[in-house]
């Protein structure tokens, strides 16, 4: 009974907290207090996902048959950072879905679902079909992609779970997909895990009133509430991160606001994602990763390229952008490249001298100090005494000051 209860609780707790619960259980067992152990575990397992069900009972899943817009509405059960999902991605399908703007869903009771959808192949729109077989539940059809769950209570676990439930959204009377993933493991009380349940509602294509793709005369456009906001002149077009539209034209991608206003003209191979930059004052700006020939650059929300498209990776960090090129590192600000990727090691806001913050760097075996104006100094260690305690200060050697050129990583 104890083992069964613990396993049931474990299947509902999808975070590192589960291992804390195991520790609590272990301590109580050592005290021979099994009843309190079970009560404690039951209390801590009372998370919203334990009790919440967004599914309505449905006797015949074929009532949900129809043509659905391929992108979901915003996910349910989250107060912030609500995202949308593509229906095919929830089925773990890795096809090029840029032109997949609808999916025909047809259920075959008791345990099959058939998907029919358009995809772009060799510049032509073709229709593909795929069938999935699952297990019929009271309120849904469950499809299992992975179900590894090795579990020795209090000693060891190794889990890889990936499941998809399909059913009726009891609130909106629409198609609902629940994606449940859990990856984790532990040895005794040491472990880590991540995953959880996410719920995505889908609406019939004709009923979806938010921005959506449509296909006309061999080209794609975007409409909203049956009104065209982007004319059908593109090879593909789709809404992106709720507030934007990505459109493809002659092998290049264009970025537009959700109202159709252009942000980035079609001059890049790919709009690779949004990169917000946060600093001490909060959000400093929203930027977009762009790609040409496999290299990455950065464009601001006014369409200006602030970091050239030549880097292997760009990440945001504490008010700066971290640049990587050929295993070398550099920094950029919202105005452009401050330090090119010429350093073997680079630490943001790491070194300090006389209460002033610098950046610590290493290049060609030498240690350097970088200021916020693009100047490089050789580092100079000082050992002053504060009262009776000796401290170490890493300061710039002002006599070695050198202005760094933003294009030095091209040499």
N, C-alpha and C positions, 0 to 999 in steps of 0.2 A: 504493500500500500504506500509506504514512504517513497519507494523508488518511482512508482507510477506517478504520484503527485508531483515529485520533483521534476520529472521529465516533462509533464504537462506544463508546469510553470516555466520551465526553461524555454519551451517552444513559444511562449508569449513574451518573453523578455529579451529584447534584441539590443542589448548594450552591455558595456563592461560591468554594469551594476549586477548582472547575474552572478558574477564571480564573488562579489561582495555578499550576495545572498547565500552562496555556497559556504562562505566562511562563517556566516551567522549560524547556518544549519549545523555546521561541523561543531561549533562551540556548544550549541545546545545539546547535540547528541552526546558529546563528551560528558555532559552533565546528566545524561539519561533523561532529559526533559523533552521527549519526542513531541508531545502535544503542543508545547509552546513553540517549538521549532516550526511545526507545520502552520500554526496560526501566524507566526511572524512572516513566513514565506508567502502565505496567502494574502496578508495585508500589503506587503510591498509589491505584490504582483498585480495589485488593483490599478493598473494603468488604464488610460482611456482606450487603448487598442484592445485591451482584454475584454471589455464589455461592448465597445462600439461596433455596430454592424450597419453598413450603409446599404446592404442588399435587402430586397423584398423577396418574399417567397414567390416562386413562379413555377407553375406546373408544366408549361410548355415553352421551352426556350425559343422555339421558332417564332413566337410572337415578337421577338426582337430582331427578326430578319429585316434587312434593308441596306440601303446605301448610306454610309456614314462619312462625315468629314473626317479626314485622316488624322487631324490634330485634335486633341482633347480640349475641353474647357479646362480652366485652372483646377488643380487638384483639390480634393476635399480634405478637411481636417487639419489644415495648417493655417496659422494666423499670419505668418510672414513667409517671404520667399516662395510664394506659390508658383508652381511651374506647370507648363503644359507638356504633353507627351505625344509622340507619334504612335499610332496604333501598331504598326508593324514592329517598331522597336520593342514594345512590350512583349511581343512574341519572339524576341531575340533574333529577329531577321536583320541581316546585315546588307541587304541590297541597297543600291543607290536610290534613296527615297525622295530626292529633290522634286521630282515630278509626280509623286504619288499624292494626289489631292483628295482622293476618296478611297474607301474600301467597302466592297460589298460583303456583308456578313450573312452567312446562311448556316443555321444549326440543323443538325441531323440527330434527333434524339435516339439513344439516350446520351451519347458521349462524343459526338464529333462536331467540329465547327469548320466551315469552308470559307476561305478568304479569297476574294478576287479583286485585283487592283492594277492600276497602270504604273508602269515604270519606264524610264527613259533608257533606251538601248540604241547605240549607234545613231544618236540624234533623232530617233523615232520613238513614239509612244506605243508600247506594246502591253498587252494584257497578260498578267501572270495569275496562277492559281496555287493555293497551298491549303492542305487539310491538316488539322491537328486533332489528335484523339486524347481525351482526358477521362476524368472520373466524375460522374454526375453526383452533385451534392443536392441538398434540399433546396438551396437558394442559388446555386451556381453550377457552372462546369469548371472543374479544376484541372489545369494542365501542369504537369510537373516536368521541369527541365533539368533539375538537379535535386537530389534528396539524400545527400551523404550526411549522416548524423551519428558519428561514433561518440559514445558517451558512457563514461565510467564515473558515477557520482562522486564528487569531492576529489577526484584524482586526475581525470583526463577527459578532454573533449576535443572534437575536430568536426566542424560543421560547414557544409556548403549546400545551402538550400536556395532554390529558385523556383517559385511557383506563381501561377497566374490563375486568378478566378475571374469568370465572366458571368455577369448576371444583370438583374434589373435594379437600377438606382431607385430606392424606395421614396426618395424625396422629389426627384425630378422626372421620374418615370422614363428614364433614358438608359442607354447601355452603360454599364459600369464595369471597369476593369480594376482589379486589385492586384498589385504587384508586390509579392513578398519575397525579399531576399535576406539572407542571413549568412554571414561568413565570420567564423571565429574559432577560437580554441583556447584551451587552458591546460596548465599543469599545476595541480594543487590550487593555490589561490592566485596564481599568476596567469594572466591571460589578456586577451583583447578580442574585440568583436565589433562588427558594424552591420547595419542593415535595418530592416523594418518594413512596415506595410505602407503602401502609398495607393491612393484611390484616384482614378481618373475617369470622369464622366465624358461620354461621347454622344454627339447628337446627329440625327439624320442630316444629310447634306443640305436638303432644302429648308431645314428648320434652323440651321446654324446662322445666327445673325451677326456674329463678330466678323472681323476681317478673315477672309478665306480665299483660297485660290480658285480660279475657274479657267476653263479651257475653251477656246473659241478660235475657229479657223486655223488650227495648228499652232496656236500661241497661247501663253498664259498671261492672266491678269489677276488683279485682286479686287474683290468686291466686299462691301460691308452693308448689311441690312438691304441687300438687293440693289445697292447703288455702286457703280464702278468707281473705284478710287485710283486704280492703276490700270491703264489700258492694256489689252492683250497683245503685247508686242514682244514678249520675252520667251526664251526657251523654257524657262521655269520661273516660278515666283511663289514665295510662301512667307507667312508671318513668322517673325523671329523674336524670341524673348518678350512677347506680349506687346512691345511698343515699336517694333521695327519690321521692315520687310526686306528680304533678300531676293533679288531678281537676277537671273542669268541671261547673258546676251553675248552671242558670238565668242563663247569660251571665257568671258570675264563676268565678274559679279558686281552688282550695284547695290548700295544700301540706301533705303528710304525710311522716312518716318512712317508711322502707321496711317497718316493722312495722305501719303503719296509724295511728300516733299523730299527731294533728293538730298542725301548727306554725302555719299561717296559715289562718284561717277564710275562707270564700268571700266576700270583700268587695272584691276587686280584679279588674279586667278581665283582667289577665294577670300571671302569675309570670314575669318576663322573664329571670331567670338568677341564678346564684350570683356573689357578689362577695366573695372572701376579702380580708381586710385584713392586710397584713404590716407590721411595724415592726422596730425594732432587736432586739427580743426574739423575733422569729420571727412565727408566726401569732398575730394579736391577736383574731381571731374570724371567723366565717363569717356572711355577710349575704346577703339576697336582694333583688334589684331587683323592684319591683312597679310596675304601671302602671294608671292610670285616665285615660280620655279623652286618651291619647297622652302624658301626663306621667309622670315617674318619681319614685319614692320608694324608701326603704330600710327593711327590716324585719330584726331580728336573729333568731337561731335560737331565741328564746323567743316569737316571734310579736309582739314589740313594735315598733311603727313608730317609728324613731328619726329619720328624715328625711321630712318631709311629701311627699306625692305632688303636686309642682308644678314639678319641674325638667325641663329638656330633656335633661340627661345627668348621670350620676354615675359617677365613676371612683375607684379606690383608688390612693393614692400615698403611700408612705413614712410610714405611720402615720396618715394623714388621708384623708378623702374629699374629692375635688374636685367642686364643684357648678357647674353651668352653667345660666343662665337668661337668655334674651334677650341672648345674647352678653356677659353679665356673669358674674363668677366669685366663688365663695365657698368656705368650708371647713366640714367637719363632722368630729366625732370619733365614737367609739363611743357617746357619750352623747347626741349630737344636733348640731344646727347651731351652730357656734361663730361663724362669720362668714357672713352672708347673701350672696347673689350680687349685690353692688352695686359690685364693683371691675372696672375695665377690664383690669387686669393683676394677677396674684397669684402670688407665688413662695414655695413651701414651704421653710422652713429656709434661707432665702437670705441675709438680712442678719444681720450680727453686730456686737455692740458690747460691748466689755469681756469678751470670751469668752462672751457670752450669745447664744443663737440666737433670732432673731425671724423674722417673715415680712415680706417686702417687698411693697408693694401700691401701686397707682395708681388714683386715682378723681377724675374731673372735673378732670384736668390736674394734680392735686396728688399728691405722693409721701407715702406713709404707712408706718409701722412697726406691725405687729400682734404682740401677745404671745400667750401660750398660755392666757390667761384671758378672751379676748373684748374686750380693750381696744385702742383705736386711738390712735396718736400721729402727729403730723406728724413727718416725718423731719428729722434734723438732722445735717449733715455736719461732721465734725471732722477736723483735719489735724495730729495730733500727730507728733512726731519720735521715732523709735526709733533710738537711737544717732545715726548721721548721716543716716539715711534717713527721709524724710517719708512717712507712710502716710495712707490715708483710712479713717475710721471713720464708718459710718452708724448713728446712735444715735437713740433716741426722744426727742422734746422732751417731757419729763415734764409740763410745764405745760399741754400740749394734750391730755392724757389724756381719752378719751371711751369710755364703755361702749357697745358696739354691740349693738343689739337683734336677735335672730335673725329677726324678721319685717320688717326694713327693706326687704327686696326685694319686699314686697307693696305698697309705697306707689307 
